[in-house]
Amino acid sequence: MHDLRHTYASLLINNGASIYEVQKFLGHYNISMAERYARLFPNTLQDRVDIVADSLDFDRI
């Protein structure tokens, strides 16, 4: 059951949910506990960098 909570939190975070939403879903009193459960997948940070880079692509404007 414990592993399912980690998986649930990680899937939420990696699909765009905020840490505050994860905190509420898991019923944690403080954010630090939710942070322990939610782990970023290796490619998530790169995906976020790509989003910013794409939005700064001045050739599209």
N, CA, C and O atoms as a Tripos MOL2 file, in Angstrom:
@<TRIPOS>MOLECULE
protein
  244   243    61     0     0
PROTEIN
NO_CHARGES

@<TRIPOS>ATOM
      1 N           0.8150   -1.1890    0.0000 N.3       1 MET1
      2 CA          0.0000    0.0000    0.0000 C.3       1 MET1
      3 C           0.8670    1.2650    0.0000 C.2       1 MET1
      4 O           0.5480    2.2450   -0.6730 O.2       1 MET1
      5 N           1.9500    1.2300    0.7500 N.am      2 HIS2
      6 CA          2.8420    2.3810    0.8450 C.3       2 HIS2
      7 C           3.4230    2.7280   -0.5210 C.2       2 HIS2
      8 O           3.4870    3.9020   -0.8850 O.2       2 HIS2
      9 N           3.8440    1.7220   -1.2770 N.am      3 ASP3
     10 CA          4.4030    1.9550   -2.6110 C.3       3 ASP3
     11 C           3.3720    2.5650   -3.5500 C.2       3 ASP3
     12 O           3.7190    3.3650   -4.4190 O.2       3 ASP3
     13 N           2.1120    2.1940   -3.3830 N.am      4 LEU4
     14 CA          1.0670    2.7680   -4.2300 C.3       4 LEU4
     15 C           0.8940    4.2600   -3.9730 C.2       4 LEU4
     16 O           0.6120    5.0150   -4.9040 O.2       4 LEU4
     17 N           1.0580    4.6940   -2.7370 N.am      5 ARG5
     18 CA          0.9660    6.1250   -2.4240 C.3       5 ARG5
     19 C           2.1060    6.8900   -3.0870 C.2       5 ARG5
     20 O           1.8970    7.9900   -3.5980 O.2       5 ARG5
     21 N           3.3110    6.3170   -3.0840 N.am      6 HIS6
     22 CA          4.4440    6.9470   -3.7550 C.3       6 HIS6
     23 C           4.1860    7.0280   -5.2660 C.2       6 HIS6
     24 O           4.4260    8.0630   -5.8890 O.2       6 HIS6
     25 N           3.7100    5.9550   -5.8310 N.am      7 THR7
     26 CA          3.4290    5.9280   -7.2690 C.3       7 THR7
     27 C           2.3510    6.9400   -7.6200 C.2       7 THR7
     28 O           2.4850    7.6780   -8.5960 O.2       7 THR7
     29 N           1.2870    6.9790   -6.8330 N.am      8 TYR8
     30 CA          0.1830    7.9090   -7.0540 C.3       8 TYR8
     31 C           0.6870    9.3550   -7.0260 C.2       8 TYR8
     32 O           0.3850   10.1430   -7.9220 O.2       8 TYR8
     33 N           1.4500    9.6890   -6.0000 N.am      9 ALA9
     34 CA          1.9760   11.0530   -5.8680 C.3       9 ALA9
     35 C           2.9230   11.3920   -7.0130 C.2       9 ALA9
     36 O           2.8660   12.4950   -7.5570 O.2       9 ALA9
     37 N           3.7800   10.4660   -7.3790 N.am     10 SER10
     38 CA          4.7290   10.7130   -8.4630 C.3      10 SER10
     39 C           4.0250   10.8830   -9.8010 C.2      10 SER10
     40 O           4.3960   11.7480  -10.5950 O.2      10 SER10
     41 N           3.0210   10.0690  -10.0510 N.am     11 LEU11
     42 CA          2.2640   10.2100  -11.3000 C.3      11 LEU11
     43 C           1.5540   11.5610  -11.3520 C.2      11 LEU11
     44 O           1.5190   12.2000  -12.4030 O.2      11 LEU11
     45 N           0.9990   11.9920  -10.2440 N.am     12 LEU12
     46 CA          0.3470   13.2990  -10.2110 C.3      12 LEU12
     47 C           1.3380   14.4150  -10.5330 C.2      12 LEU12
     48 O           1.0850   15.2450  -11.4060 O.2      12 LEU12
     49 N           2.4600   14.4270   -9.8280 N.am     13 ILE13
     50 CA          3.4720   15.4740  -10.0180 C.3      13 ILE13
     51 C           3.9940   15.4840  -11.4500 C.2      13 ILE13
     52 O           4.1290   16.5500  -12.0530 O.2      13 ILE13
     53 N           4.2830   14.3290  -11.9910 N.am     14 ASN14
     54 CA          4.8660   14.2430  -13.3280 C.3      14 ASN14
     55 C           3.8640   14.5110  -14.4390 C.2      14 ASN14
     56 O           4.2330   14.6260  -15.6080 O.2      14 ASN14
     57 N           2.5990   14.6090  -14.0670 N.am     15 ASN15
     58 CA          1.5770   14.9410  -15.0640 C.3      15 ASN15
     59 C           0.9640   16.3140  -14.8190 C.2      15 ASN15
     60 O          -0.1350   16.6090  -15.2880 O.2      15 ASN15
     61 N           1.6920   17.1540  -14.0750 N.am     16 GLY16
     62 CA          1.3160   18.5500  -13.9610 C.3      16 GLY16
     63 C           0.5910   18.9820  -12.7050 C.2      16 GLY16
     64 O           0.2880   20.1660  -12.5630 O.2      16 GLY16
     65 N           0.3000   18.0730  -11.7860 N.am     17 ALA17
     66 CA         -0.3500   18.4790  -10.5380 C.3      17 ALA17
     67 C           0.6500   19.2400   -9.6710 C.2      17 ALA17
     68 O           1.8510   18.9710   -9.7090 O.2      17 ALA17
     69 N           0.1520   20.1740   -8.9050 N.am     18 SER18
     70 CA          1.0330   20.9130   -8.0040 C.3      18 SER18
     71 C           1.2720   20.0870   -6.7360 C.2      18 SER18
     72 O           0.5140   19.1710   -6.4180 O.2      18 SER18
     73 N           2.3280   20.4310   -6.0340 N.am     19 ILE19
     74 CA          2.6280   19.7330   -4.7870 C.3      19 ILE19
     75 C           1.5140   19.9790   -3.7650 C.2      19 ILE19
     76 O           1.2750   19.1430   -2.8940 O.2      19 ILE19
     77 N           0.8380   21.1140   -3.8710 N.am     20 TYR20
     78 CA         -0.2750   21.4200   -2.9730 C.3      20 TYR20
     79 C          -1.4570   20.4900   -3.2370 C.2      20 TYR20
     80 O          -2.1430   20.0650   -2.3080 O.2      20 TYR20
     81 N          -1.6870   20.1830   -4.5000 N.am     21 GLU21
     82 CA         -2.7520   19.2300   -4.8350 C.3      21 GLU21
     83 C          -2.4120   17.8430   -4.3080 C.2      21 GLU21
     84 O          -3.2720   17.1520   -3.7620 O.2      21 GLU21
     85 N          -1.1680   17.4430   -4.4720 N.am     22 VAL22
     86 CA         -0.7260   16.1340   -3.9700 C.3      22 VAL22
     87 C          -0.9020   16.0830   -2.4570 C.2      22 VAL22
     88 O          -1.3610   15.0780   -1.9150 O.2      22 VAL22
     89 N          -0.5390   17.1630   -1.7810 N.am     23 GLN23
     90 CA         -0.7020   17.2290   -0.3250 C.3      23 GLN23
     91 C          -2.1500   16.9690    0.0630 C.2      23 GLN23
     92 O          -2.4190   16.1950    0.9810 O.2      23 GLN23
     93 N          -3.0660   17.6040   -0.6200 N.am     24 LYS24
     94 CA         -4.4890   17.4380   -0.3060 C.3      24 LYS24
     95 C          -4.9800   16.0280   -0.6400 C.2      24 LYS24
     96 O          -5.7100   15.4200    0.1420 O.2      24 LYS24
     97 N          -4.5780   15.5130   -1.8020 N.am     25 PHE25
     98 CA         -4.9990   14.1700   -2.1980 C.3      25 PHE25
     99 C          -4.5380   13.1080   -1.2090 C.2      25 PHE25
    100 O          -5.2730   12.1690   -0.9070 O.2      25 PHE25
    101 N          -3.3130   13.2640   -0.7060 N.am     26 LEU26
    102 CA         -2.7640   12.2740    0.2140 C.3      26 LEU26
    103 C          -3.1650   12.5340    1.6650 C.2      26 LEU26
    104 O          -2.9310   11.6990    2.5380 O.2      26 LEU26
    105 N          -3.7710   13.6960    1.9180 N.am     27 GLY27
    106 CA         -4.2260   14.0030    3.2630 C.3      27 GLY27
    107 C          -3.1150   14.3910    4.2200 C.2      27 GLY27
    108 O          -3.2360   14.1840    5.4270 O.2      27 GLY27
    109 N          -2.0310   14.9540    3.6950 N.am     28 HIS28
    110 CA         -0.9180   15.3610    4.5500 C.3      28 HIS28
    111 C          -1.1680   16.7400    5.1430 C.2      28 HIS28
    112 O          -1.7120   17.6260    4.4830 O.2      28 HIS28
    113 N          -0.7670   16.9040    6.3820 N.am     29 TYR29
    114 CA         -0.9430   18.1710    7.0810 C.3      29 TYR29
    115 C           0.0230   19.2310    6.5620 C.2      29 TYR29
    116 O          -0.3410   20.3990    6.4230 O.2      29 TYR29
    117 N           1.2560   18.8160    6.2750 N.am     30 ASN30
    118 CA          2.2200   19.7910    5.7730 C.3      30 ASN30
    119 C           2.8190   19.3400    4.4450 C.2      30 ASN30
    120 O           2.7880   18.1600    4.0970 O.2      30 ASN30
    121 N           3.3550   20.2950    3.7260 N.am     31 ILE31
    122 CA          3.8500   20.0710    2.3710 C.3      31 ILE31
    123 C           5.0960   19.1880    2.3580 C.2      31 ILE31
    124 O           5.3210   18.4600    1.3920 O.2      31 ILE31
    125 N           5.8990   19.2410    3.4040 N.am     32 SER32
    126 CA          7.1480   18.4760    3.4070 C.3      32 SER32
    127 C           6.8910   16.9670    3.3290 C.2      32 SER32
    128 O           7.6830   16.2350    2.7350 O.2      32 SER32
    129 N           5.8130   16.5090    3.9130 N.am     33 MET33
    130 CA          5.4930   15.0840    3.8270 C.3      33 MET33
    131 C           5.0970   14.7210    2.3990 C.2      33 MET33
    132 O           5.4940   13.6690    1.8970 O.2      33 MET33
    133 N           4.3300   15.5650    1.7500 N.am     34 ALA34
    134 CA          3.9400   15.3180    0.3590 C.3      34 ALA34
    135 C           5.1730   15.2900   -0.5360 C.2      34 ALA34
    136 O           5.2390   14.5060   -1.4830 O.2      34 ALA34
    137 N           6.1450   16.1430   -0.2390 N.am     35 GLU35
    138 CA          7.3770   16.1790   -1.0280 C.3      35 GLU35
    139 C           8.1500   14.8650   -0.9290 C.2      35 GLU35
    140 O           8.8400   14.4830   -1.8740 O.2      35 GLU35
    141 N           8.0450   14.1860    0.1790 N.am     36 ARG36
    142 CA          8.7250   12.8950    0.3470 C.3      36 ARG36
    143 C           8.1190   11.8210   -0.5460 C.2      36 ARG36
    144 O           8.8080   10.8890   -0.9610 O.2      36 ARG36
    145 N           6.8500   11.9500   -0.8360 N.am     37 TYR37
    146 CA          6.1520   10.9490   -1.6360 C.3      37 TYR37
    147 C           6.3080   11.1770   -3.1380 C.2      37 TYR37
    148 O           6.3890   10.2180   -3.9050 O.2      37 TYR37
    149 N           6.3500   12.4140   -3.5510 N.am     38 ALA38
    150 CA          6.3410   12.7450   -4.9750 C.3      38 ALA38
    151 C           7.7690   12.8320   -5.5120 C.2      38 ALA38
    152 O           8.5790   13.6190   -5.0210 O.2      38 ALA38
    153 N           8.0640   12.0350   -6.5040 N.am     39 ARG39
    154 CA          9.3850   12.0230   -7.1390 C.3      39 ARG39
    155 C           9.2320   12.3470   -8.6250 C.2      39 ARG39
    156 O           8.3240   11.8550   -9.2950 O.2      39 ARG39
    157 N          10.1390   13.1820   -9.1170 N.am     40 LEU40
    158 CA         10.1350   13.5070  -10.5370 C.3      40 LEU40
    159 C          10.7440   12.3730  -11.3380 C.2      40 LEU40
    160 O          11.7460   11.7800  -10.9370 O.2      40 LEU40
    161 N          10.1360   12.0810  -12.4610 N.am     41 PHE41
    162 CA         10.7300   11.1220  -13.3880 C.3      41 PHE41
    163 C          11.9230   11.8040  -14.0660 C.2      41 PHE41
    164 O          11.9390   13.0310  -14.1690 O.2      41 PHE41
    165 N          12.9100   11.0540  -14.5260 N.am     42 PRO42
    166 CA         14.1200   11.6480  -15.1050 C.3      42 PRO42
    167 C          13.8610   12.6390  -16.2460 C.2      42 PRO42
    168 O          14.5730   13.6360  -16.3660 O.2      42 PRO42
    169 N          12.8830   12.3840  -17.0560 N.am     43 ASN43
    170 CA         12.6800   13.2630  -18.2150 C.3      43 ASN43
    171 C          11.7520   14.4440  -17.9170 C.2      43 ASN43
    172 O          11.5850   15.3100  -18.7760 O.2      43 ASN43
    173 N          11.1520   14.5060  -16.7420 N.am     44 THR44
    174 CA         10.1950   15.5670  -16.4500 C.3      44 THR44
    175 C          10.8440   16.9370  -16.4490 C.2      44 THR44
    176 O          10.2910   17.8730  -17.0260 O.2      44 THR44
    177 N          11.9950   17.0820  -15.8210 N.am     45 LEU45
    178 CA         12.6520   18.3800  -15.7920 C.3      45 LEU45
    179 C          13.0400   18.8330  -17.1980 C.2      45 LEU45
    180 O          12.8860   20.0070  -17.5360 O.2      45 LEU45
    181 N          13.5310   17.9270  -18.0020 N.am     46 GLN46
    182 CA         13.8910   18.2900  -19.3750 C.3      46 GLN46
    183 C          12.6510   18.7080  -20.1530 C.2      46 GLN46
    184 O          12.7070   19.6480  -20.9460 O.2      46 GLN46
    185 N          11.5520   18.0350  -19.9400 N.am     47 ASP47
    186 CA         10.2970   18.4100  -20.6000 C.3      47 ASP47
    187 C           9.9010   19.8340  -20.2280 C.2      47 ASP47
    188 O           9.4420   20.5910  -21.0830 O.2      47 ASP47
    189 N          10.0730   20.2050  -18.9680 N.am     48 ARG48
    190 CA          9.7290   21.5580  -18.5300 C.3      48 ARG48
    191 C          10.6650   22.5900  -19.1510 C.2      48 ARG48
    192 O          10.2240   23.6740  -19.5330 O.2      48 ARG48
    193 N          11.9470   22.2640  -19.2540 N.am     49 VAL49
    194 CA         12.9040   23.1570  -19.9140 C.3      49 VAL49
    195 C          12.5150   23.3420  -21.3770 C.2      49 VAL49
    196 O          12.5760   24.4560  -21.8970 O.2      49 VAL49
    197 N          12.1220   22.2800  -22.0320 N.am     50 ASP50
    198 CA         11.7050   22.3530  -23.4340 C.3      50 ASP50
    199 C          10.4730   23.2410  -23.6090 C.2      50 ASP50
    200 O          10.3680   23.9610  -24.6020 O.2      50 ASP50
    201 N           9.5490   23.1990  -22.6630 N.am     51 ILE51
    202 CA          8.3560   24.0510  -22.7270 C.3      51 ILE51
    203 C           8.7670   25.5200  -22.7110 C.2      51 ILE51
    204 O           8.2690   26.3150  -23.5080 O.2      51 ILE51
    205 N           9.6660   25.8780  -21.8130 N.am     52 VAL52
    206 CA         10.1240   27.2650  -21.7280 C.3      52 VAL52
    207 C          10.8890   27.6480  -22.9880 C.2      52 VAL52
    208 O          10.6840   28.7310  -23.5380 O.2      52 VAL52
    209 N          11.7610   26.7700  -23.4430 N.am     53 ALA53
    210 CA         12.5340   27.0600  -24.6510 C.3      53 ALA53
    211 C          11.6150   27.2620  -25.8530 C.2      53 ALA53
    212 O          11.8320   28.1670  -26.6590 O.2      53 ALA53
    213 N          10.6040   26.4340  -25.9710 N.am     54 ASP54
    214 CA          9.6500   26.5740  -27.0780 C.3      54 ASP54
    215 C           8.8830   27.8890  -26.9980 C.2      54 ASP54
    216 O           8.6000   28.5120  -28.0210 O.2      54 ASP54
    217 N           8.5520   28.3010  -25.7960 N.am     55 SER55
    218 CA          7.8020   29.5560  -25.6480 C.3      55 SER55
    219 C           8.6710   30.7710  -25.9260 C.2      55 SER55
    220 O           8.1510   31.8470  -26.2200 O.2      55 SER55
    221 N           9.9900   30.6160  -25.8380 N.am     56 LEU56
    222 CA         10.9210   31.7110  -26.1280 C.3      56 LEU56
    223 C          11.4240   31.6650  -27.5740 C.2      56 LEU56
    224 O          12.3180   32.4290  -27.9400 O.2      56 LEU56
    225 N          10.8750   30.8040  -28.3750 N.am     57 ASP57
    226 CA         11.2750   30.6740  -29.7760 C.3      57 ASP57
    227 C          10.7410   31.8780  -30.5500 C.2      57 ASP57
    228 O           9.5840   31.8980  -30.9700 O.2      57 ASP57
    229 N          11.5900   32.8660  -30.7290 N.am     58 PHE58
    230 CA         11.1840   34.1200  -31.3480 C.3      58 PHE58
    231 C          10.9220   33.9830  -32.8420 C.2      58 PHE58
    232 O          10.2990   34.8650  -33.4330 O.2      58 PHE58
    233 N          11.3730   32.9190  -33.4580 N.am     59 ASP59
    234 CA         11.1160   32.6970  -34.8860 C.3      59 ASP59
    235 C           9.6370   32.4240  -35.1360 C.2      59 ASP59
    236 O           9.1400   32.6530  -36.2380 O.2      59 ASP59
    237 N           8.9380   31.9380  -34.1220 N.am     60 ARG60
    238 CA          7.5160   31.6330  -34.2780 C.3      60 ARG60
    239 C           6.6560   32.8760  -34.2050 C.2      60 ARG60
    240 O           5.5080   32.8610  -34.6500 O.2      60 ARG60
    241 N           7.1940   33.9570  -33.6510 N.am     61 ILE61
    242 CA          6.3940   35.1720  -33.4250 C.3      61 ILE61
    243 C           6.3380   36.0230  -34.6750 C.2      61 ILE61
    244 O           5.7110   37.0820  -34.6740 O.2      61 ILE61
@<TRIPOS>BOND
     1     1     2 1
     2     2     3 1
     3     3     4 2
     4     3     5 am
     5     5     6 1
     6     6     7 1
     7     7     8 2
     8     7     9 am
     9     9    10 1
    10    10    11 1
    11    11    12 2
    12    11    13 am
    13    13    14 1
    14    14    15 1
    15    15    16 2
    16    15    17 am
    17    17    18 1
    18    18    19 1
    19    19    20 2
    20    19    21 am
    21    21    22 1
    22    22    23 1
    23    23    24 2
    24    23    25 am
    25    25    26 1
    26    26    27 1
    27    27    28 2
    28    27    29 am
    29    29    30 1
    30    30    31 1
    31    31    32 2
    32    31    33 am
    33    33    34 1
    34    34    35 1
    35    35    36 2
    36    35    37 am
    37    37    38 1
    38    38    39 1
    39    39    40 2
    40    39    41 am
    41    41    42 1
    42    42    43 1
    43    43    44 2
    44    43    45 am
    45    45    46 1
    46    46    47 1
    47    47    48 2
    48    47    49 am
    49    49    50 1
    50    50    51 1
    51    51    52 2
    52    51    53 am
    53    53    54 1
    54    54    55 1
    55    55    56 2
    56    55    57 am
    57    57    58 1
    58    58    59 1
    59    59    60 2
    60    59    61 am
    61    61    62 1
    62    62    63 1
    63    63    64 2
    64    63    65 am
    65    65    66 1
    66    66    67 1
    67    67    68 2
    68    67    69 am
    69    69    70 1
    70    70    71 1
    71    71    72 2
    72    71    73 am
    73    73    74 1
    74    74    75 1
    75    75    76 2
    76    75    77 am
    77    77    78 1
    78    78    79 1
    79    79    80 2
    80    79    81 am
    81    81    82 1
    82    82    83 1
    83    83    84 2
    84    83    85 am
    85    85    86 1
    86    86    87 1
    87    87    88 2
    88    87    89 am
    89    89    90 1
    90    90    91 1
    91    91    92 2
    92    91    93 am
    93    93    94 1
    94    94    95 1
    95    95    96 2
    96    95    97 am
    97    97    98 1
    98    98    99 1
    99    99   100 2
   100    99   101 am
   101   101   102 1
   102   102   103 1
   103   103   104 2
   104   103   105 am
   105   105   106 1
   106   106   107 1
   107   107   108 2
   108   107   109 am
   109   109   110 1
   110   110   111 1
   111   111   112 2
   112   111   113 am
   113   113   114 1
   114   114   115 1
   115   115   116 2
   116   115   117 am
   117   117   118 1
   118   118   119 1
   119   119   120 2
   120   119   121 am
   121   121   122 1
   122   122   123 1
   123   123   124 2
   124   123   125 am
   125   125   126 1
   126   126   127 1
   127   127   128 2
   128   127   129 am
   129   129   130 1
   130   130   131 1
   131   131   132 2
   132   131   133 am
   133   133   134 1
   134   134   135 1
   135   135   136 2
   136   135   137 am
   137   137   138 1
   138   138   139 1
   139   139   140 2
   140   139   141 am
   141   141   142 1
   142   142   143 1
   143   143   144 2
   144   143   145 am
   145   145   146 1
   146   146   147 1
   147   147   148 2
   148   147   149 am
   149   149   150 1
   150   150   151 1
   151   151   152 2
   152   151   153 am
   153   153   154 1
   154   154   155 1
   155   155   156 2
   156   155   157 am
   157   157   158 1
   158   158   159 1
   159   159   160 2
   160   159   161 am
   161   161   162 1
   162   162   163 1
   163   163   164 2
   164   163   165 am
   165   165   166 1
   166   166   167 1
   167   167   168 2
   168   167   169 am
   169   169   170 1
   170   170   171 1
   171   171   172 2
   172   171   173 am
   173   173   174 1
   174   174   175 1
   175   175   176 2
   176   175   177 am
   177   177   178 1
   178   178   179 1
   179   179   180 2
   180   179   181 am
   181   181   182 1
   182   182   183 1
   183   183   184 2
   184   183   185 am
   185   185   186 1
   186   186   187 1
   187   187   188 2
   188   187   189 am
   189   189   190 1
   190   190   191 1
   191   191   192 2
   192   191   193 am
   193   193   194 1
   194   194   195 1
   195   195   196 2
   196   195   197 am
   197   197   198 1
   198   198   199 1
   199   199   200 2
   200   199   201 am
   201   201   202 1
   202   202   203 1
   203   203   204 2
   204   203   205 am
   205   205   206 1
   206   206   207 1
   207   207   208 2
   208   207   209 am
   209   209   210 1
   210   210   211 1
   211   211   212 2
   212   211   213 am
   213   213   214 1
   214   214   215 1
   215   215   216 2
   216   215   217 am
   217   217   218 1
   218   218   219 1
   219   219   220 2
   220   219   221 am
   221   221   222 1
   222   222   223 1
   223   223   224 2
   224   223   225 am
   225   225   226 1
   226   226   227 1
   227   227   228 2
   228   227   229 am
   229   229   230 1
   230   230   231 1
   231   231   232 2
   232   231   233 am
   233   233   234 1
   234   234   235 1
   235   235   236 2
   236   235   237 am
   237   237   238 1
   238   238   239 1
   239   239   240 2
   240   239   241 am
   241   241   242 1
   242   242   243 1
   243   243   244 2
@<TRIPOS>SUBSTRUCTURE
     1 MET1         2 RESIDUE 1 A MET
     2 HIS2         6 RESIDUE 1 A HIS
     3 ASP3        10 RESIDUE 1 A ASP
     4 LEU4        14 RESIDUE 1 A LEU
     5 ARG5        18 RESIDUE 1 A ARG
     6 HIS6        22 RESIDUE 1 A HIS
     7 THR7        26 RESIDUE 1 A THR
     8 TYR8        30 RESIDUE 1 A TYR
     9 ALA9        34 RESIDUE 1 A ALA
    10 SER10       38 RESIDUE 1 A SER
    11 LEU11       42 RESIDUE 1 A LEU
    12 LEU12       46 RESIDUE 1 A LEU
    13 ILE13       50 RESIDUE 1 A ILE
    14 ASN14       54 RESIDUE 1 A ASN
    15 ASN15       58 RESIDUE 1 A ASN
    16 GLY16       62 RESIDUE 1 A GLY
    17 ALA17       66 RESIDUE 1 A ALA
    18 SER18       70 RESIDUE 1 A SER
    19 ILE19       74 RESIDUE 1 A ILE
    20 TYR20       78 RESIDUE 1 A TYR
    21 GLU21       82 RESIDUE 1 A GLU
    22 VAL22       86 RESIDUE 1 A VAL
    23 GLN23       90 RESIDUE 1 A GLN
    24 LYS24       94 RESIDUE 1 A LYS
    25 PHE25       98 RESIDUE 1 A PHE
    26 LEU26      102 RESIDUE 1 A LEU
    27 GLY27      106 RESIDUE 1 A GLY
    28 HIS28      110 RESIDUE 1 A HIS
    29 TYR29      114 RESIDUE 1 A TYR
    30 ASN30      118 RESIDUE 1 A ASN
    31 ILE31      122 RESIDUE 1 A ILE
    32 SER32      126 RESIDUE 1 A SER
    33 MET33      130 RESIDUE 1 A MET
    34 ALA34      134 RESIDUE 1 A ALA
    35 GLU35      138 RESIDUE 1 A GLU
    36 ARG36      142 RESIDUE 1 A ARG
    37 TYR37      146 RESIDUE 1 A TYR
    38 ALA38      150 RESIDUE 1 A ALA
    39 ARG39      154 RESIDUE 1 A ARG
    40 LEU40      158 RESIDUE 1 A LEU
    41 PHE41      162 RESIDUE 1 A PHE
    42 PRO42      166 RESIDUE 1 A PRO
    43 ASN43      170 RESIDUE 1 A ASN
    44 THR44      174 RESIDUE 1 A THR
    45 LEU45      178 RESIDUE 1 A LEU
    46 GLN46      182 RESIDUE 1 A GLN
    47 ASP47      186 RESIDUE 1 A ASP
    48 ARG48      190 RESIDUE 1 A ARG
    49 VAL49      194 RESIDUE 1 A VAL
    50 ASP50      198 RESIDUE 1 A ASP
    51 ILE51      202 RESIDUE 1 A ILE
    52 VAL52      206 RESIDUE 1 A VAL
    53 ALA53      210 RESIDUE 1 A ALA
    54 ASP54      214 RESIDUE 1 A ASP
    55 SER55      218 RESIDUE 1 A SER
    56 LEU56      222 RESIDUE 1 A LEU
    57 ASP57      226 RESIDUE 1 A ASP
    58 PHE58      230 RESIDUE 1 A PHE
    59 ASP59      234 RESIDUE 1 A ASP
    60 ARG60      238 RESIDUE 1 A ARG
    61 ILE61      242 RESIDUE 1 A ILE
